[in-house]
Amino acid sequence: MHDLTVADIHTYYVITGDTPVLVHNNKDVCTVYRVEGAGNERVRVRDDGGVLLRDAKKPIFLNFGVEERAEQFLQKRLGQGFADSEIKEFDVKSEFRDWLRNNAVPESQAKKFPDQPLVVDTTQAADQYMLRPQHIKMMFDNIIPGSGRRRS
């Protein structure tokens, strides 16, 4: 194992054998994943890696850092016939995920704590959250500029 720092570049590829592997240059970031297709598209990734969100007045379900869960859910959606499904991903400062860990409440407590984010899908993976509209701006304030990506 080797540590490598690349100045001024946050996300880049390295080649392992014949396989390109996406790596991050900062331990202080967390990748956020969302699986979606045309029917449920909320996240848009621009060509420059910028991230936009449709309908920020509605809650959104996001996966913070569990790539395997994103891959599993993509395969499920494809198996359900949603052929245009893909993974959208972008990086946020880890402190935002840490804030979610400390402030999110279980879905069963949603009505009791209407201003808190919710922990969801706990049987599937850790760090799965529903952000309420009031948390979306906080998330956008923590997105690493240009980090948005799309993959099928």
C-alpha positions in Angstrom: 0.0 0.0 0.0 1.2 3.5 -0.8 0.0 6.9 0.1 -0.3 9.4 -2.7 -1.2 13.0 -2.6 -2.1 14.9 -5.8 -2.1 18.7 -5.3 -5.3 20.5 -6.2 -7.1 17.4 -7.4 -9.8 15.9 -5.3 -11.0 12.9 -7.3 -8.9 11.0 -9.9 -8.4 7.5 -11.4 -5.5 5.2 -10.8 -5.0 2.0 -12.9 -4.8 -1.3 -11.1 -3.9 -3.9 -13.6 -6.3 -3.1 -16.4 -8.9 -1.6 -14.2 -9.3 2.2 -13.6 -10.2 2.8 -9.9 -11.7 6.1 -8.7 -9.9 7.4 -5.7 -10.3 10.5 -3.4 -7.5 12.7 -2.3 -9.1 13.7 0.9 -10.1 11.7 4.0 -12.4 14.4 5.0 -15.0 13.7 2.4 -17.8 11.2 2.0 -19.3 10.1 -1.2 -23.1 10.3 -1.4 -25.0 7.9 -3.7 -28.4 7.9 -5.2 -29.9 5.4 -7.6 -32.5 6.9 -9.9 -33.9 6.9 -13.4 -36.1 9.2 -15.5 -39.2 8.4 -13.4 -37.7 9.4 -10.1 -34.9 11.8 -11.1 -34.0 14.4 -8.4 -30.2 14.7 -8.7 -28.7 16.1 -11.9 -25.0 16.0 -12.5 -23.7 18.6 -15.0 -20.8 18.0 -17.4 -18.5 20.0 -15.1 -19.4 17.8 -12.1 -21.8 20.4 -10.6 -24.7 19.0 -8.7 -28.3 20.2 -9.0 -31.4 19.0 -7.2 -34.9 19.1 -8.6 -37.7 19.9 -6.3 -35.8 20.8 -3.1 -39.0 21.3 -1.3 -39.5 17.5 -1.0 -37.5 15.1 1.1 -34.8 13.1 -0.6 -33.3 9.7 0.3 -29.6 9.4 0.1 -26.8 6.9 0.9 -23.8 8.4 2.6 -20.7 6.4 1.8 -21.9 2.8 1.2 -21.0 2.0 -2.4 -22.0 -1.6 -2.1 -25.5 -0.7 -1.1 -25.8 1.6 -4.2 -24.6 -1.2 -6.4 -27.1 -3.6 -4.9 -30.0 -1.2 -5.3 -29.0 -0.4 -8.9 -29.2 -4.1 -9.7 -32.6 -4.4 -8.0 -34.0 -1.4 -10.0 -32.6 -2.9 -13.2 -34.1 -6.2 -12.4 -37.5 -4.5 -11.8 -37.4 -3.3 -15.4 -36.1 0.3 -14.8 -33.5 0.0 -17.5 -32.5 3.7 -17.4 -31.5 3.6 -13.7 -28.0 4.8 -12.8 -26.0 5.8 -9.8 -25.5 9.5 -9.2 -22.8 10.3 -6.8 -21.0 13.3 -5.4 -18.8 14.1 -2.4 -19.6 16.1 0.7 -17.5 17.1 3.7 -17.5 14.2 6.2 -18.6 16.6 8.9 -22.0 16.7 7.2 -22.4 12.9 7.4 -21.2 13.1 11.0 -23.9 15.8 11.7 -26.5 13.4 10.3 -25.2 10.5 12.4 -25.6 12.7 15.5 -29.0 14.3 14.6 -31.0 11.8 12.6 -33.8 9.9 14.3 -35.4 6.6 13.3 -38.3 6.6 10.9 -40.6 5.5 13.8 -39.9 8.9 15.4 -40.6 11.0 12.4 -43.8 12.6 13.7 -42.3 13.3 17.1 -39.2 15.0 15.6 -40.5 16.7 12.4 -37.4 18.9 12.1 -34.8 16.1 12.2 -33.4 14.0 9.3 -34.4 10.3 9.4 -32.3 7.2 9.5 -33.7 4.8 6.9 -33.0 1.3 5.5 -31.1 0.3 8.6 -31.4 -3.4 7.7 -29.7 -2.7 4.4 -26.7 -0.5 5.3 -25.5 2.2 7.6 -25.7 5.9 6.8 -28.9 5.8 4.8 -30.8 9.0 5.4 -33.9 10.9 4.4 -33.2 14.6 4.3 -36.1 17.0 4.9 -36.2 20.2 2.8 -34.6 22.2 5.6 -31.5 20.0 5.5 -30.9 20.1 1.7 -29.3 23.6 1.8 -27.0 22.3 4.5 -26.0 19.4 2.3 -25.4 21.8 -0.7 -23.2 24.0 1.5 -21.1 20.9 2.1 -20.8 19.5 -1.4 -17.3 19.4 -2.9 -17.5 21.6 -6.1 -17.1 19.6 -9.3 -17.4 16.2 -7.6 -20.6 15.0 -9.2 -20.5 11.8 -11.3 -22.9 9.4 -13.0 -22.5 5.7 -13.8 -24.7 2.8 -14.9 
